[in-house]
C-alpha cells in the first residue's frame, strides 16, 4: 500500500501542477495551507494532515478522498494496530 506522501507526490507530478497553484486552489476551497507545509507533506517530513486538509487536497489533486482519508488514518494508527494490518495483508496474499 502506498503512503500518503507518495500518493500526493505522484499526483502532483502527474498533474504537473506547482505547489503554489495547489495552495491557491485549496484557499479557494476554504482551506488555508502554506507552500512550506504542502512541501513537507509531499516529502514525508510531516505526518498526514487533518481530515479537512486531506479532503481538500484530495479534491484539488483529483484523488479519491475516502481512500486518502483512510490512508491518513492508517498511517497515524497506533503501532500495534499497524502490525495487525500488515499481518492481515500477508495472510491475504498467501490465501
C-alpha positions as CSV (number, residue, x, y, z in Angstrom):
1,X,0.0,0.0,0.0
2,X,1.3,3.4,-0.9
3,X,1.9,6.0,1.7
4,X,0.1,9.3,2.0
5,X,3.1,11.3,0.8
6,X,3.7,9.0,-2.1
7,X,0.1,9.4,-3.3
8,X,0.1,13.2,-3.2
9,X,3.6,13.4,-4.7
10,X,2.8,11.2,-7.6
11,X,-0.4,13.0,-8.3
12,X,1.3,16.4,-8.2
13,X,3.9,15.1,-10.6
14,X,1.2,13.6,-12.8
15,X,-0.8,16.8,-13.0
16,X,2.3,18.8,-13.4
17,X,1.0,21.4,-11.0
18,X,3.0,23.7,-8.8
19,X,2.7,23.7,-5.0
20,X,1.8,27.4,-5.2
21,X,-1.1,26.6,-7.6
22,X,-2.3,23.8,-5.2
23,X,-2.2,26.2,-2.2
24,X,-4.2,28.8,-4.2
25,X,-6.8,26.1,-5.1
26,X,-7.0,24.9,-1.5
27,X,-7.6,28.5,-0.4
28,X,-10.5,28.8,-3.0
29,X,-12.0,25.7,-1.3
30,X,-11.7,27.5,2.1
31,X,-8.7,25.6,3.3
32,X,-5.6,27.7,4.0
33,X,-2.3,25.9,3.9
34,X,1.2,27.1,3.0
35,X,3.6,26.0,0.3
36,X,6.1,25.1,3.0
37,X,3.6,22.9,4.8
38,X,2.5,21.2,1.5
39,X,6.1,20.6,0.6
40,X,6.7,18.9,4.0
41,X,3.6,16.7,3.4
42,X,4.8,15.8,-0.1
43,X,8.3,14.9,1.1
44,X,7.2,12.9,4.1
45,X,8.6,15.4,6.6
46,X,5.2,15.8,8.3
47,X,2.5,13.3,9.2
48,X,-0.7,13.3,7.2
49,X,-2.8,16.3,8.0
50,X,-6.2,16.8,9.4
51,X,-9.3,15.3,7.9
52,X,-10.3,18.7,6.5
53,X,-7.0,19.3,4.8
54,X,-6.9,15.8,3.5
55,X,-10.3,16.1,1.9
56,X,-9.4,19.5,0.3
57,X,-6.1,18.1,-1.1
58,X,-7.9,15.1,-2.5
59,X,-10.4,17.4,-4.2
60,X,-7.7,19.7,-5.6
61,X,-5.5,16.8,-6.7
62,X,-8.3,14.7,-8.1
63,X,-7.7,11.8,-5.7
64,X,-10.4,9.7,-4.2
65,X,-11.0,11.4,-0.9
66,X,-12.2,8.3,1.0
67,X,-9.0,6.4,0.1
68,X,-6.7,9.3,1.1
69,X,-8.5,9.8,4.4
70,X,-8.3,6.0,5.2
71,X,-4.6,6.0,4.4
72,X,-4.1,9.1,6.6
73,X,-5.8,7.4,9.5
74,X,-3.9,4.1,9.0
75,X,-0.5,5.9,9.0
76,X,-1.4,7.6,12.3
77,X,-2.8,4.5,13.9
78,X,-1.0,3.0,16.9
79,X,1.9,0.8,16.0
80,X,0.2,-2.4,17.4
81,X,-2.7,-1.8,15.0
82,X,-0.4,-1.2,12.1
83,X,1.3,-4.6,12.9
84,X,-2.0,-6.3,12.8
85,X,-2.9,-4.8,9.4
86,X,0.5,-5.8,8.0
87,X,-0.1,-9.4,9.2
88,X,-3.6,-9.4,7.6
89,X,-2.1,-8.3,4.3
90,X,0.5,-11.1,4.4
91,X,-2.2,-13.7,5.2
92,X,-4.4,-12.3,2.4
93,X,-1.6,-12.7,-0.1
94,X,-0.9,-16.3,0.9
95,X,-4.6,-17.2,0.6
